[in-house]
Amino acid sequence: MPKSITINGDLIHDIPSFYEEINRIFMAEEDWKIGNSLDAFDDMLYGGFGIIKANESVQLHWLNSENSRKALGFELTQKYYSEKLKAVAYNKKIIEEKLSALEKGTGPTYFEILLEIISEHKNIHLNLY
C-alpha cells in the first residue's frame, strides 16, 4: 500500500513558504531541513531521508493546488529568474533563456517546474485537488 502524503496549498504563498510546507511534511522527523532549492526538492523525492524511503510508493495529495499554482505562477517565476540574473553564481545565458521562454508563454512557471520534478519520480503519484 502506498504511503499517503498531503501538501496544503493554502500554506503556500511564495517560494519560502513552499519549502516551509515541504519541510514540515517531508522532513518532520529529521534534525535538518532542505534549502529553498529545486535540486534539493528533487533529491528529497528520491527518498532515503525524510519520510520517503528509497523507491517507496507514494500517493502525494496537493490540496488547494490552484492556490499554489497562482502563488507560484508567472510573476513569482519572473522575479525568481530576475533575481538569479543579479547573482554571480548562475549561468546567466541559461537563466536568460528560461526567463525569455517564460515571458513568451512557452516556459514553465515555478509551480509547473515542481510538477515536472514530481512527475520524474515514477514511485510518486500526484493528485491535485
DAMORA-V612001 format. One record per residue. N is the residue number from 0. PSI is psi in degrees with one decimal (none if undefined). OMEGA is omega in whole degrees, 0 to 359 (999 if undefined). NEAR is the number of other C-alpha atoms within 12 Angstrom. Layout:
N_PSI_OMEGA_NEAR, N_PSI_OMEGA_NEAR
This chain:
0_130.7_181_8, 1_150.2_173_16, 2_138.3_179_20, 3_125.5_180_21, 4_137.2_183_28, 5_127.6_173_27, 6_135.3_178_31, 7_102.9_181_27, 8_-19.9_178_29, 9_-19.4_181_22, 10_0.9_184_26, 11_116.5_182_29, 12_-16.5_183_25, 13_-174.2_182_28, 14_-48.8_179_30, 15_-40.3_180_21, 16_-28.0_174_22, 17_-49.4_182_35, 18_-29.6_173_30, 19_-44.4_179_26, 20_-43.0_180_31, 21_-45.7_179_36, 22_-38.1_179_29, 23_-38.8_184_25, 24_-54.1_188_27, 25_-27.6_188_35, 26_18.0_186_27, 27_-34.9_184_18, 28_1.4_179_14, 29_156.6_177_17, 30_15.5_176_12, 31_164.2_183_13, 32_155.4_175_23, 33_152.1_178_29, 34_175.4_180_22, 35_75.2_187_21, 36_132.3_176_23, 37_-38.1_178_26, 38_-42.0_179_16, 39_-40.6_177_20, 40_-46.3_179_32, 41_-48.0_180_24, 42_-42.4_181_22, 43_-36.7_182_33, 44_-19.0_175_37, 45_-23.3_180_28, 46_-179.0_182_23, 47_-17.9_171_16, 48_160.6_186_25, 49_-156.8_186_27, 50_-10.1_178_27, 51_125.3_174_30, 52_157.6_183_20, 53_125.2_178_19, 54_18.7_178_19, 55_139.6_178_25, 56_129.6_185_23, 57_135.1_168_28, 58_109.6_181_23, 59_118.0_181_32, 60_121.8_179_22, 61_97.4_180_32, 62_146.8_179_22, 63_42.7_184_21, 64_-26.1_179_30, 65_-34.9_175_21, 66_-43.0_179_23, 67_-40.7_179_33, 68_-42.6_179_32, 69_-45.9_182_23, 70_-36.3_183_27, 71_34.6_186_32, 72_-151.2_188_30, 73_-54.1_185_29, 74_-45.1_179_21, 75_-42.5_182_25, 76_-40.4_177_32, 77_-44.6_178_28, 78_-40.9_179_23, 79_-49.3_180_29, 80_-39.4_179_31, 81_-40.5_177_22, 82_-39.0_178_18, 83_-35.2_179_21, 84_-26.2_178_21, 85_-22.9_182_15, 86_151.3_182_13, 87_-29.1_192_10, 88_-6.9_186_10, 89_153.8_174_15, 90_101.8_187_15, 91_-34.9_181_19, 92_-45.2_180_13, 93_-43.5_180_14, 94_-41.8_178_26, 95_-40.4_179_22, 96_-42.1_179_20, 97_-41.3_178_28, 98_-43.1_179_30, 99_-44.0_179_22, 100_-41.9_178_19, 101_-47.9_183_27, 102_-25.4_176_21, 103_-6.9_180_14, 104_11.4_181_14, 105_-8.0_181_14, 106_152.5_183_23, 107_152.0_171_29, 108_171.4_178_33, 109_-41.8_178_32, 110_-44.9_180_34, 111_-32.9_175_25, 112_-43.0_178_25, 113_-43.3_179_32, 114_-39.1_177_27, 115_-44.5_180_19, 116_-47.6_180_26, 117_-42.0_183_30, 118_-22.4_179_19, 119_-13.1_180_17, 120_97.5_187_27, 121_-18.0_178_19, 122_-8.1_181_23, 123_124.1_180_31, 124_113.8_185_25, 125_135.3_174_29, 126_119.4_178_20, 127_131.5_180_22, 128_none_999_18
